Amino acid sequence: MDPSATSPGAPHAAPNSASKPTHPRRPALSTLGLSLGKRTRLKRLLYGHGPGGGTLLVLPIDQGLEHGPVDFFANPESQDPGYQFRLAKEGRFSAIALHIGLAEKYFHEYAGDVPLILKLNGKTSIPPDTQAFSPLTGSVEDAVRLGADAVGYTIYVGSPAQDRDFEQFRTVRTDAERLGMPVIVWAYPRGESVAKRGGKESLYAIDYAARVALELGADIVKLNYPVASEKDKESPAPYNTLALSPDAAFHKVVRSAGRALVLVSGGEKVGDRELLQKVRSSMDAGATGIIFGRNLWQRPYTEALSLTKELHAIFREYAEPVA
């Protein structure tokens, strides 16, 4: 593979009409009603870095807070955030997503080379998810000070604490609008009520989370792929009678997200073939990109970098001009 083909400054032309895939068109920047600051920052992420062509390839390392050090056992090298920063730079990612402590202590070595998404809230995995809530750990002002191109915020849809969550997010959204900062919402169904209605991986829960993120003002929404199971029968009608293929189910989720761009979450590490198929299926359904962490940095460095090049090759098939 020609390395220059995936360089941040390389042109990203759309495929010719004979080879262009017939996937649903992603929302164009011009349709999103963005302020000048938001449009400028999003354009950098979508076209100036990473695979380009209006796609996003994001590397998150917020797992140290969310899950603890356990995620680094699979690849001890990855416990040093420098590992992920180097992968983000050499792998030409659209951005790296992390909490304020890592940004302040490590980002200065890569500022200007790797765009930053500052995660503004988080929690540990120690308390149960029955009352899931992530308090603020940073601010939009911190993101501006650090040179970030977007902020991230987790909303636990269905949690008994969602009233506090919505109110806290309102303050973040207001600050982001004032300062021209794009907002990425990690939209995660959680809580006992969700568990009793098909579970957090059901189409009902994830479809609802996508719509909630749109309604609350997300510019981009990070979502999991729905997983069909017997528990789907416990979902409210008509979800309990739907018989959609995995691809059709995710296409429905993307439609529910409307004009919020969709990032697909990687989740736990899977094999190469399954990972690449998930990416292609997501993009075919109209997603804008992926946000894969453990599926990349839990691998040895050369393997992770090689897999990243394969991801770039897939994204080039979905490249589109600025619109």
C-alpha positions, 0 to 999 in steps of 0.5 A: 500500500502506498503510504502517501495515499492515506496522508492527512494532506492527500486528496480524497476523491470519491470513487467513480460512478461505476465502482461507488457503493450504493450506501445511504448518503451521510449528512453533509456539513452544509445541512447540519446548521453548524456555527462557523467554529463547529464547521471549521473544526469538524471539517478538519476532522472529516477532511483534513486528518485521518482517512478524509473524504468525510469519514472519521477514524477515532482512537479512544483511550478513555478506558483507563478511567471507565474500566480500570487498568484491566484493559491493558493486561492484553498488551502491557505496552498499551498502559503507556499512553504514548503507545496510543499517541504514536499509533494515532500519529503513525496510523493517521487517525482523525483524532484521539479521544481521552480525558483531561489528565492524559491530554495535559500530560501527553498531548503536547508532544503531538499537538498539531499532528493528532487532533484531540477530542477531550472527554468531559465526563466519566465514571469508574466501573466500580459502582453498578450501572443501575444508577449510571451517571458520569460527572463532569471531569473537564470543561469546554473551556479546557478543550479550547485551551488544549486545542481540541477539535471536539468534546465528548460526553457520555449520556446514559439513556434510561438510567434513573439518573438521566434527569441530572445527566440531561441537565449537566449535558445542557450546560456542556452543549450551551458552552460548546455552542458559545465556543464553536466546539463540536459535541460527540455524545457517547449514547449508552442505554443503561439501567434496570428499566433498559434491562427489562425492555430487551437489554442495553444491546437491543435494537430498541435501546440503541435506536432510542439512544440514537434519537435521544442524542439527536434530540439533545443536540449532539453533532456526532453520536457514538453508538454500539451495534445492536445485537439480536437475542431472545431478550428482544421479545421483552422490548416494547412493540413493535420492536418485539416483533421486528425481524431485521438483519443486523445490517438493516437494524443498524441502518434503522439506528443511523436513520434515527440519528438523523443529522447527527453523524454516527460513529460506531463503537468497537467494544471488546476485541474481536478478530480481524475479519469480524472487525473489518466486516463490522466497519464495512457494514457500518459504512454501508448503513450510512455511518460516518466512521468508527471509534475503535480502541481495544480492537486496535491498541490491545494488539502488538504495535505492528499488527495494530498499524497494519490493521489501521492501513486496512481500515484506511483502504476501506474508508477510501471507498466511501470518500465523498467531496465536501458538501 
